[in-house]
Amino acid sequence: MIKCERDGRLVTPRPERVARNIIQSYGHGELLWLIRGLQAGTRLTHLAARFGVSKQRIHQWKLDLGVSVTAYHPHADVLKAMTALVKAVNK
């Protein structure tokens, strides 16, 4: 629980509240299935069909329950070429 800045009430943080609501409506196993599906990149339409909700609702849950992280990794050949270029320039 955290203290609301506006009126001082104790409130449950949104991610925890959303998780509790999903557990209450669908069960612990379904929350776990949802989280694993989101981690695996399962299409929102597939997740929505499982829960009988809209893609938009799944997207809202996704934003409330965690953070998406996107990374870019250059190919090994590109890294080798860059290393060779740096060595050539530093000679």
Secondary structure, DSSP 4 states (H G I P E B T S, - for coil): -EE-TTT--EE--HHHHHHHHHHHHH-HHHHHHHHHHHHHT--HHHHHHHHTS-HHHHHHHHHHH----------HHHHHHHHHHHHHHH-
